Amino acid sequence: MEFQFGDAEVGHVHTNGIVDIPFPRSIRDALLADGLADEHRWVPNSGWITFQMRGEEDLSRALWLMRLSYLRHVLKTATDPQEMFEQESHLANTVADDVLYG
């Protein structure tokens, strides 16, 4: 299942629980360095990441990663990106705490 924002792909989910999401290389590198995602299995030197959902406990991280991708696209098109960033940052930090620290 593929998710899009306009013409841009936010990410997609395979039937086996693999989630693939495109990011700029800098974000991808930070996610890999922090152990939050893996290199994409087919194009490891791209901006794409892979996350394997093995059970329900992985769903929150998969959603967080997909939301991060979605917000990149939303902020590019927002009338007031600073205001939207501030609103979304609070929610993203709350969700990130749950993802990172349980």
C-alpha positions in Angstrom: 0.0 0.0 0.0 1.4 3.3 -1.1 0.8 6.7 0.7 1.2 9.9 -1.2 1.0 13.6 -0.5 0.0 15.2 -3.8 2.5 13.6 -6.3 5.1 12.8 -3.7 5.4 9.4 -2.2 5.4 9.5 1.6 6.1 5.7 1.8 4.7 2.3 1.3 4.0 -0.8 3.2 4.5 -4.3 1.9 2.2 -7.2 2.9 5.1 -8.8 4.9 5.3 -5.8 7.2 8.2 -4.0 5.5 7.8 -0.3 5.5 9.9 1.7 2.9 10.1 5.5 3.2 12.0 8.1 1.2 13.9 10.8 3.0 16.6 13.3 2.1 20.0 11.7 2.7 20.7 13.8 5.8 17.5 12.5 7.6 18.1 9.0 6.4 21.7 9.1 7.8 20.4 10.3 11.2 17.7 7.6 11.4 20.3 4.9 10.6 22.8 6.3 13.0 20.2 6.3 15.8 19.1 2.8 15.0 15.6 3.9 14.1 15.6 2.3 10.7 17.6 0.2 8.4 19.2 0.8 5.0 16.8 0.1 2.2 17.3 -3.5 1.1 17.3 -2.8 -2.7 18.8 0.7 -2.9 20.9 1.1 0.3 22.9 4.1 -1.0 19.8 6.2 -1.6 17.7 8.3 0.8 15.2 5.4 1.3 15.0 3.6 4.6 13.4 0.3 5.5 11.7 -0.6 8.7 10.5 -4.2 9.5 7.4 -4.5 11.5 7.6 -7.8 13.3 4.6 -7.3 15.7 2.2 -4.8 17.1 5.0 -3.3 19.2 6.6 -2.0 16.0 3.5 -0.2 14.8 4.2 3.0 16.7 7.7 3.4 15.2 6.4 2.7 11.7 3.7 5.3 12.1 6.2 7.8 13.5 8.6 7.3 10.5 5.7 7.6 8.1 4.5 10.8 9.8 8.0 12.3 9.7 8.0 11.7 5.9 4.5 13.2 5.6 5.4 16.3 7.6 8.3 17.0 5.3 5.9 17.3 2.4 3.3 19.2 4.4 5.8 21.8 5.6 6.9 22.5 2.0 3.4 23.5 1.1 2.2 25.2 4.3 1.1 28.8 4.2 2.9 29.4 7.5 5.4 26.6 7.8 6.9 28.0 11.1 3.5 27.9 12.8 2.7 24.4 11.5 6.2 23.2 12.5 5.7 24.5 16.1 2.2 22.8 16.3 3.5 19.5 14.9 6.7 19.5 16.9 4.9 19.1 20.2 2.9 16.2 18.9 6.0 14.7 17.2 8.1 14.9 20.4 5.4 13.3 22.4 5.1 10.4 19.9 8.9 10.2 19.6 9.2 9.8 23.4 6.8 6.9 23.2 8.6 5.3 20.2 12.1 5.7 21.7 11.4 5.1 25.4 8.3 3.0 25.5 
